[in-house]
Amino acid sequence: MHPIPLAHLAILFKKNMAQPQPGPPSVPMNVFHDWVKHVLIEQLVEKGHDSIAFDQANNASTAAGGAPATHLQPSTFNSVVCFNPLMVQRAFREASALDRFLNNVAYLLKPGGFFYGIMMDPTEVWSRMQKAHLSEDGQQHIFQEPLRTFTFTTETYSEIFGTRWILHAPQDSHDEFMTHAPTIISVARRHDLACTGMPNMLAFYEEHRLHYKSLLQKMGLIDKTTGQPYEPSAPFIQAAGIYAVFVFQKLPAHASADALPLGP
């Protein structure tokens, strides 16, 4: 099964918002996704520096925890990016997979380089698990939203690795694994990767939308009446709120991971 593209959610939003609605229009998720990428790149990537998309350097199995891409030299890139929100999830199928996943990132990065991208927000997925109700057959726990459904095989999150859940959308569904932010941070430190931030995507938007107002304007995300960035609509909050933005920095050899501040 294939991940649900964020662009696909934008199509669903348009259908859902077809009837006249009060307030500003919904921010298209594919456009917003591009805005997040541009903000991260502008903040973290200097001109002339080399970057690579992690799923470009590795095939799907390798990116989720296989052996490093041997055709690439170690410490080659100033930044490694991962904008497929589901790749981190799949590394949580087992402890060794997450360890290899972050080892592969560290292998590619130069000291001082950044690993950044988008992932499912562990807290938000866990929150939906807590609110899920038992299905009629008593076999699953379900949390329903207008645009998608979350199905959990358990009502508790007792195992850090291998806890499955299913995300259903109108035209697709796929199995995923629960993630755990403290574990990601801890395992990353073993590979000299220090977490400098892991905010929810909505918090990221609120923090940066005024500073990067011109970029929003280029993307058509400015209210023409007020000249200000749009306030998030209810469908946008529901869809974007399930994601988080993450940033890790590779420390120089033998440096302490405590030298950099940890994000929320």
Rosetta blueprint (number, residue, H / E / L):
1 M L
2 H L
3 P L
4 I L
5 P L
6 L H
7 A H
8 H H
9 L H
10 A H
11 I H
12 L H
13 F H
14 K H
15 K H
16 N H
17 M L
18 A L
19 Q L
20 P L
21 Q L
22 P L
23 G L
24 P L
25 P L
26 S L
27 V L
28 P L
29 M H
30 N H
31 V H
32 F H
33 H H
34 D H
35 W H
36 V H
37 K H
38 H H
39 V H
40 L H
41 I H
42 E H
43 Q H
44 L H
45 V L
46 E L
47 K L
48 G L
49 H L
50 D L
51 S E
52 I E
53 A E
54 F H
55 D H
56 Q H
57 A H
58 N L
59 N L
60 A H
61 S H
62 T H
63 A H
64 A L
65 G L
66 G L
67 A L
68 P L
69 A L
70 T L
71 H L
72 L L
73 Q L
74 P L
75 S L
76 T L
77 F E
78 N E
79 S E
80 V E
81 V E
82 C E
83 F L
84 N L
85 P L
86 L L
87 M H
88 V H
89 Q H
90 R H
91 A H
92 F L
93 R L
94 E L
95 A H
96 S H
97 A H
98 L H
99 D H
100 R H
101 F H
102 L H
103 N H
104 N H
105 V H
106 A H
107 Y H
108 L H
109 L E
110 K E
111 P E
112 G E
113 G E
114 F E
115 F E
116 Y E
117 G E
118 I E
119 M E
120 M E
121 D L
122 P H
123 T H
124 E H
125 V H
126 W H
127 S H
128 R H
129 M H
130 Q H
131 K H
132 A L
133 H E
134 L E
135 S L
136 E L
137 D L
138 G L
139 Q L
140 Q L
141 H E
142 I E
143 F E
144 Q E
145 E L
146 P L
147 L L
148 R L
149 T E
150 F E
151 T E
152 F E
153 T L
154 T L
155 E L
156 T L
157 Y L
158 S L
159 E L
160 I L
161 F L
162 G L
163 T L
164 R E
165 W E
166 I E
167 L E
168 H E
169 A E
170 P L
171 Q L
172 D E
173 S E
174 H E
175 D E
176 E E
177 F E
178 M L
179 T L
180 H L
181 A H
182 P H
183 T H
184 I H
185 I H
186 S H
187 V H
188 A H
189 R H
190 R H
191 H L
192 D L
193 L E
194 A E
195 C E
196 T E
197 G E
198 M L
199 P L
200 N E
201 M H
202 L H
203 A H
204 F H
205 Y H
206 E H
207 E H
208 H H
209 R L
210 L L
211 H L
212 Y L
213 K H
214 S H
215 L H
216 L H
217 Q H
218 K H
219 M L
220 G L
221 L L
222 I E
223 D L
224 K L
225 T L
226 T L
227 G L
228 Q L
229 P E
230 Y L
231 E L
232 P L
233 S L
234 A H
235 P H
236 F H
237 I H
238 Q H
239 A H
240 A H
241 G L
242 I L
243 Y E
244 A E
245 V E
246 F E
247 V E
248 F E
249 Q E
250 K E
251 L L
252 P L
253 A L
254 H L
255 A L
256 S L
257 A H
258 D H
259 A H
260 L L
261 P L
262 L L
263 G L
264 P L
